[in-house]
């Protein structure tokens, strides 16, 4: 009797719910095959588009995991499984995890945006967060810089992406600016000729854009010469030191008096001109 009752119950369930469960299983198997196909195509597409190698596994894992979750939820809905409790638990867990990992998630989001938008690349020299150095590594949570004095600086990507980033090497040339202060007794044309000859004989200085040398300001104690030249970023500091040393030496050798070597101050010259005019 019990066996007959069980058989009748199972028979009714099989007729009423069997097709639904069979359809759910078919959807699940087809879904697995579709996800596998999409995975292979997506991996190929990411490689063809030359997406950063650090970002490829994350994008692939995120997309595939999301599709698996949607597939399982769809199958459960098809077979009539109640999802209200599961949705509540998942929602509560998501809120708690988001609050606990807010800083980490911010760094993670910053890393993804850096890898996608590429404000800088590995080997670029940048200034950010009060630090300057060469980018040696871009991770999902942080970026590593190597400074000129061989210090390793690790910057969280959340802070890095939300602040100003100065990319020094992206344009492949950098303007080198420095000033030279001379007394009013100096011959302007002579000084410009000496400086221009030094610049022309310096191979690290680029011919384009053009060099600029001239008087930038007149002050009581002298006049300021400004020198603007263009160099490759890697040669910036070396060229600056070399040019400044050669300019000082050759101006001194040419008899141009530099500050602190006994040249009359601008104030004395101006006063002399005023006295001469009042006579």
C-alpha positions in Angstrom: 0.0 0.0 0.0 2.8 2.4 1.0 4.7 1.5 -2.2 1.7 2.1 -4.3 1.1 5.5 -2.6 4.8 6.4 -3.2 4.5 5.4 -6.8 1.4 7.4 -7.4 2.9 10.5 -5.7 6.1 10.1 -7.8 4.1 9.6 -10.9 2.1 12.8 -10.3 5.3 14.8 -9.5 7.0 13.3 -12.7 4.1 14.4 -14.8 3.6 17.8 -13.2 7.2 18.8 -12.4 9.4 16.4 -14.4 9.3 18.4 -17.7 10.2 21.6 -15.8 13.3 19.9 -14.1 14.2 18.3 -17.5 14.1 21.7 -19.1 16.1 23.2 -16.3 18.8 20.5 -16.8 18.9 21.2 -20.5 19.2 24.9 -19.9 22.1 24.3 -17.4 24.0 22.0 -19.9 23.5 24.4 -22.8 24.5 27.3 -20.5 27.8 25.6 -19.5 28.6 25.0 -23.2 27.8 28.7 -24.1 29.9 30.0 -21.2 32.9 27.8 -22.3 32.5 29.2 -25.9 32.3 32.8 -24.7 35.4 32.2 -22.4 37.5 31.1 -25.3 36.3 34.0 -27.5 36.8 36.6 -24.8 40.3 35.4 -24.0 41.2 35.7 -27.7 39.6 39.1 -27.9 41.5 40.4 -24.9 44.8 39.2 -26.4 44.0 40.7 -29.8 43.2 44.1 -28.2 46.5 43.9 -26.2 44.7 44.4 -22.8 47.2 44.6 -20.0 48.3 41.2 -18.9 47.6 42.0 -15.2 44.0 42.9 -16.1 43.2 40.0 -18.4 42.7 37.3 -15.7 40.5 39.7 -13.7 38.2 40.6 -16.6 37.9 37.0 -17.7 37.2 35.7 -14.1 34.7 38.5 -13.5 32.7 37.9 -16.7 32.7 34.1 -16.4 31.8 34.1 -12.7 29.0 36.6 -13.4 27.6 34.4 -16.2 27.7 31.3 -14.0 25.8 33.0 -11.3 23.2 34.3 -13.7 22.9 30.8 -15.2 22.4 29.1 -11.8 19.8 31.7 -10.7 18.0 31.3 -14.0 17.8 27.5 -13.7 16.6 27.8 -10.1 13.9 30.1 -11.2 12.9 27.7 -14.0 12.5 24.8 -11.5 10.5 27.0 -9.1 13.1 27.3 -6.3 12.3 30.1 -3.8 15.2 32.7 -4.0 13.9 35.3 -1.5 16.0 34.1 1.4 19.1 33.6 -0.8 18.8 37.1 -2.2 18.5 38.6 1.3 21.6 36.7 2.5 23.6 37.7 -0.5 22.6 41.3 -0.2 23.5 41.5 3.5 26.8 39.9 2.9 27.5 42.3 0.1 26.8 45.3 2.2 29.0 44.0 5.1 31.9 43.2 2.8 31.6 46.5 1.0 31.9 48.4 4.4 34.8 46.3 5.6 36.7 46.5 2.3 35.9 50.1 1.2 39.5 51.2 1.1 40.7 48.0 -0.6 37.9 48.2 -3.1 38.8 51.8 -3.9 42.4 50.8 -4.5 41.2 47.9 -6.7 38.9 50.2 -8.7 41.8 52.7 -9.1 44.0 49.9 -10.4 41.5 48.7 -12.9 41.0 52.3 -14.2 44.8 52.9 -14.5 45.2 49.6 -16.4 42.3 50.5 -18.7 42.8 54.2 -19.3 46.7 54.1 -19.1 47.6 57.6 -17.8 51.1 56.1 -17.6 52.9 52.9 -18.4 55.8 50.9 -17.0 59.1 52.7 -17.5 57.3 56.1 -17.6 58.6 58.8 -15.2 55.8 60.4 -13.2 55.2 62.8 -10.4 52.3 61.9 -8.0 51.5 62.1 -4.3 54.6 64.2 -3.8 56.8 61.5 -5.2 58.8 61.4 -8.5 60.2 58.3 -10.0 60.1 55.6 -12.8 57.1 53.2 -12.8 58.4 49.7 -12.3 55.1 47.9 -11.7 51.4 48.5 -11.9 49.4 46.1 -9.8 45.6 46.0 -9.2 46.0 47.5 -5.7 49.1 49.6 -5.9 51.8 51.1 -8.2 55.5 50.9 -7.6 58.0 53.7 -8.3 61.7 53.7 -8.3 63.1 57.2 -7.4 66.3 58.7 -8.7 68.1 57.9 -5.4 67.1 54.3 -5.7 64.2 54.2 -3.2 61.1 52.1 -3.8 57.9 54.0 -3.4 54.5 52.1 -3.2 51.5 54.2 -3.9 47.9 52.9 -3.4 46.0 53.1 -6.7 42.9 54.7 -5.1 44.9 57.7 -4.0 47.0 57.7 -7.2 44.1 57.8 -9.6 42.1 60.4 -7.7 45.0 63.0 -7.6 47.0 64.9 -10.3 49.5 62.7 -12.2 52.3 64.4 -14.1 53.7 62.1 -16.8 57.2 63.4 -17.6 58.1 61.0 -20.4 54.9 60.6 -22.4 55.9 63.3 -24.9 59.4 62.0 -25.3 61.0 65.4 -24.7 61.2 67.8 -21.8 62.0 71.5 -21.6 65.0 72.4 -19.4 64.7 75.8 -17.8 67.2 77.7 -15.7 68.1 81.3 -15.1 71.4 83.2 -14.8 71.7 86.5 -13.0 74.3 89.0 -14.3 75.1 92.6 -13.5 74.0 95.5 -15.8 77.6 95.9 -16.9 77.5 92.6 -18.8 77.3 92.7 -22.7 74.0 91.1 -23.5 74.9 90.1 -27.1 78.2 88.6 -25.9 76.5 86.6 -23.2 73.9 85.3 -25.6 76.5 84.3 -28.1 78.5 82.4 -25.5 75.5 80.6 -24.2 74.1 79.7 -27.7 77.5 78.3 -28.7 77.6 76.1 -25.6 74.1 74.9 -26.4 74.9 74.1 -30.0 77.9 72.1 -29.0 75.9 70.0 -26.5 74.7 66.8 -28.3 72.0 66.1 -25.7 70.1 69.3 -26.6 67.4 68.7 -29.2 67.2 71.0 -32.2 63.4 71.1 -32.1 61.7 72.9 -30.5 64.0 75.8 -30.8 66.2 77.0 -28.0 65.4 80.3 -26.3 68.0 82.6 -24.6 67.3 86.1 -23.4 66.8 88.6 -20.6 63.7 87.6 -18.6 63.7 90.3 -15.9 65.3 93.5 -14.8 65.9 93.9 -11.1 67.7 96.4 -8.9 70.7 94.2 -8.4 71.0 92.9 -12.0 69.3 91.3 -14.9 68.1 87.7 -15.3 68.9 85.6 -18.3 66.5 82.7 -19.0 67.7 79.6 -20.9 65.1 77.2 -22.4 66.4 74.1 -24.1 64.7 70.8 -25.0 66.1 67.4 -24.1 65.0 63.8 -23.8 63.6 63.1 -20.3 66.4 60.6 -19.5 69.1 63.3 -20.2 67.3 66.0 -18.2 69.4 66.2 -15.0 72.8 65.3 -16.7 72.3 68.0 -19.3 71.2 70.6 -16.7 74.4 70.1 -14.6 76.6 70.1 -17.7 75.2 73.2 -19.3 75.3 75.2 -16.0 78.9 74.3 -15.3 80.0 75.1 -18.9 78.1 78.4 -19.0 79.7 79.6 -15.7 83.2 78.5 -16.8 83.1 80.0 -20.3 81.5 83.3 -19.1 84.2 83.7 -16.6 86.9 82.8 -19.2 85.4 85.5 -21.5 85.7 88.2 -18.8 82.0 88.4 -18.0 81.7 89.2 -14.3 79.4 87.0 -12.4 77.6 87.9 -9.1 80.0 87.8 -6.2 83.1 88.5 -8.4 83.2 92.3 -8.0 80.8 93.4 -10.7 78.9 96.6 -9.9 75.4 96.1 -8.6 72.4 97.2 -10.6 71.4 99.7 -7.9 74.8 101.4 -8.2 74.5 101.6 -12.0 71.0 103.0 -11.8 72.1 105.6 -9.3 75.0 106.5 -11.5 72.7 107.0 -14.5 70.4 109.2 -12.4 73.3 111.3 -11.2 74.5 111.7 -14.8 71.1 112.7 -16.0 70.7 115.3 -13.3 73.9 117.1 -14.2 
